[in-house]
Amino acid sequence: MPATASAGEDSASAQVVPYPTRGGPTVVRLLLGGHLRKLREKAGVSVEKAASVIRGSHSKISRMENGRVGFKQRDVADLLDLYGVDDEAVRASVMEMVRASNSPGWWHRYGDVLPSWFEAYLGLEEAASLIRVYEVHFVPGLLQTEEYARAVVRLGHPEADEDEVRSRVELRMTRQRKLHAENPPMVWAVVDETALRRTVGGPEVMRAQIRHLIELTASPNITLQIVPLNVAGNAAAGGPFTILRFAEPALSDVVYMEHLTSALYLDKPSDVEAYLRAINSLCVAACQPHESVRLLEEILAEL
């Protein structure tokens, strides 16, 4: 999930590293890694040379520059020396981001139920300014009621005891707080009608969930479209996915797809563009937001 160079930046070594306006340690690592890569390239230093200076390997430098690992202060200080960065303000800003990148996110306390491959997503979701999601099987997690979420968790983790179920549901509810905070992200959800007609947790739970969706559509930062049953096929037949966009110009969009025991993160421009085309096509095929509300009301009346 590499960062990309921001437009107009032509002297990375003369600038302090841009601090993110939102998000936790995940986005800090991405920004810091991209900044270190630009410093290395501007200094004309090879990956192999950089790796030798920090007593590491080619892959370690690659992981650092892609923001996929934590940073050691000694390693970063040695790299700044190698890249000829002697401006104290620049060095101080970089070292501050090293400290911030290694701080635990709010989700750290859920480590007992949080798989490592999902932890990265939480950091990206926390930093996103726009979250576009397509869901086939269930209501998107950010839009679920607590009881619906509990039913979904029990379906996915039938062996979990009550404490684990409670922790997983609490994690999901905590993620939703950002939707109602100051400067919330925009959420644009496209949901297949089958997900809304599939009874999860019983009729009363579904009624409450549908009412909740209707209420959410009044929020200025939430857009909901439903793909009706009469749409024969769509551009995303492969399954659900999420596209995350960030306010930071140095960060590229990320496509996230979750599997049973792992997840896939895509940020290559050609991949992202393919999924953007898919979700745009879905938005055209789906009911428009006001029509989607009417369909929700019809589904509610039938429950």
N, C-alpha and C positions, 0 to 999 in steps of 0.2 A: 504494500500500500504506500508507494512512494509519494512524496510531495513533488510538485512541479514548480518551476521557477515562476515567480510573479512577473507580470508585464512591466517592462521599463526598469528592472533591476539590473544595473550594469556594474555595480561595485560592491559586491557582497561583503568584501573584507572591510569596507569603510562604514558598514551599517551595523546597528545592533540587530540581533535576531528578533523578528516580529513576534511579540507575545500574543497568544490566541485570545480572542475576545470572549470565547465560551468553550466549555469542555474541560476535561480532566487530563490526567497524565498521558493518555493515549494520543491525543492530538498534539500535546507538547512534544512527545517523542517523534511524531511525524514531522513537525515543523523543524525541530532541532536536527533530525537526521538529514532533511533536505538542505538545511543551511550548511551543515558540515560538508555535504557533497559539493555544494557550490564553492565553498572555500577551497576545497581540495582541487577542483577543476580549475579555478582561477589561478591557483598557485602552480599548476602544471605538475602536480604530484600524482604518481601512479597509485593504484589501489594496493599493489604489492609493497611499495615503499611505505605507505600509510600503515599497512598491516604490520610491517616489521618494527615500526617505531612503537607501536602499542603491544608488541609481543603477541600478536594475534595472527589470524589467517585472512585470506581474501574474503572468505564467506562472512567473517566477523564484521569487516568493514562494510560489506554489502548489507548485512542485517542492521547495522547501526544506521547507515544512510537511508535505509528504507523504514526506519522507525520501528523495527520489529523486536528490539531487545532494549533492556535498560542500559544506561550509560554510567561508566565509572568516571569520577572527577579526574583521576590521574590520567586516564586514557584521553579524555577530551582536552585536558591541559597540554599534554604532549602533542596532540594533533594541532592545536592552535599554534604551538611553537613551530612545528614543522611547516605550517601554512603561512608563517610570517605574520601572524595576527598579534600585533603588540599594542594596539589601541586598548587602553584600560577599560573604557566604557563598553566596547564590543566584548572583550573577554568577560567582564562582569555579567553582561546580559546572557552570554552563553552559559556561564557557570550557574547562574540563577535558574536557567531552564533545565540544566542537568538535575538540579535539586528537585524542581517541580516534576520532572519526568519520572522520577523514582518515588514520588509520593503515592500512597494508595488512593484509588478512587473510592467513592461512596459505596460501591458494590463489593469492596474488599470484605466486608463483614458477612457476605453471603458465600464466602469461598467454599464452604462445605457442600453447597448444592450447585455451584457455578462451574461448569466445564471450562477449561482454558480457552477453547476455541470460541466460546460465546463471550468471554470477558473482553476480547478485542472489540466485538460488536458494541457492547455497552459503552465503551469509551468513544467510539465513533458516533453512536446515536446521541450521546450527551453533547457532542460538539456540533452536530448537524443543524443547519438552519432550515433545511428542507428535507423531509422524509417522504419519499413516494413508495408506496407498498402495494403489491398485488397479492391477494390471498384467495385461495380456492377452498380450503377445507374448514377454516375457522375464522371468526372475527379477529382482526389483527390485535396483537397483544396490547398495544397502546390504547385500544378502544374497548377493551373488555371490562365488564363489571367484575367485582371480586368473586361473586358466586360462580359466574361463568368461567373465570380463570381457574377457580378451584376444580371445577368439573374437567376442564381441559388438562390440568396438571395430573389429575387422577387417571385420565385416559392414557397419558403419555408415560406415567410412572406408577403402574398398578401395584408395585411392591413397596412403594414409599409409605412410611409411617406418618402419623398426623403432624409431627414436628417438621418433617421434611416438606410435606405439602404446604404447611403454613409458611415456611421460609420461602418456598418457590413463589407462592402467591404474593407474599409481601414484597418480594423483589419486583414482581411485575407491577404491583400497585405503586411502588416507589418510582419506577421508570415513568409512570404517567404524570407525576407531579410537574414535570417540566412543561406539560401542555397548558398548565394554568398559572405558570410563573410569569414574572416580568420578562418581556422579550421572548416569548415562547417560539419554538420552531413551527414552521408550517408543516402540516401533515396532509398529504393527499393520498387517500386510500381508495383503491379499486377492489371491490369484493365481489366474488362470484355469488349469484343468488343461492346456489346450492349450499353455501356455508351458512346462510341465514335460515334456510329451511331445514337444516340438519339439527334435530333436537339434541342439545347438549345440556346435561344436568336436569332435564325435565322441563315441562311446559312453563312452569312459573319462572324458572331461571331464564328461559328463552324470552319470555314476555318482558322481563326486566331488562334483558340485554337489548332487545329491539327498542324499547322505550329510551334506553340510555343512548343508543345511536342517534335516534331522532333528536334528542336534546343536544348531543354533540354537534350536530349539523348547524346549530345556531352560533357556534363559536367561529369567530372570524379567521382563526388560524387552522381550521379543520375543514377539509373538503372530502365528501364521501360520494362515490359513484358505485352503482351496482350493475354488474353485467348480468342481464336477464337470461332466463333459461332458454329463451327462443333464439339466442345467438348461437349458431351452429358450431362455430369454432373461433379461435382467437389466435393472436400472435404470440401468446405465451403458454402454449400447450404443455411446455415442459414443467410447469409448476410455479409456486409462489416465489417472489423475490422482492428485495427492497433496494432502492437506490437512495444513497445518502449524498447530499450536497452541503458544502460548508461555506460559511461566510468568509473564511480565510482564503484569499486568492491564491495562496501558495499550495493549497490542497486540492487534489483532483477528486472527482466524484468516485464513489465506491459502490459497487453492486455486491449485495450480500445474499447468499442462498444457503439455507440451513438444511442439513441432512439429519439422519437419525442419530449418528454419533460423531458428526463433524460439520464443518461449514466451509463454504467457498467464498473467497473475497476476490473480486475482480476490479482492477482500476486501469487496465490498459485502455487507451482511448477507443480503440475499435470495439472492444467488448462492451464498454459503457455505452457507446453509441448504439449498438445493437439492442441493448435493453431499454434505452431511452425510446428508440423507435417502437419497441414492443409495447411499452406502457402508454405511449402516445396513441398507438393504434387501439389499445384497450379503452382509453378514455373516449375515443370516438365511437366505439361500439357500445359502450356502457350507457345507461340512462344518465342524463344530465342531473346535476345535484338536486334540483327541485323535483324532478321526476323520481329520483331515488328515494326522496322522503315519502312521496306518495306510495311507492312500492313497499317501503318499510311499514307504512300504516296498513296496507293491505295484508301484509304478512302477519302483523300484530293482530289484526281482526280475525285471522284464521286460526290463531293459536288457542 
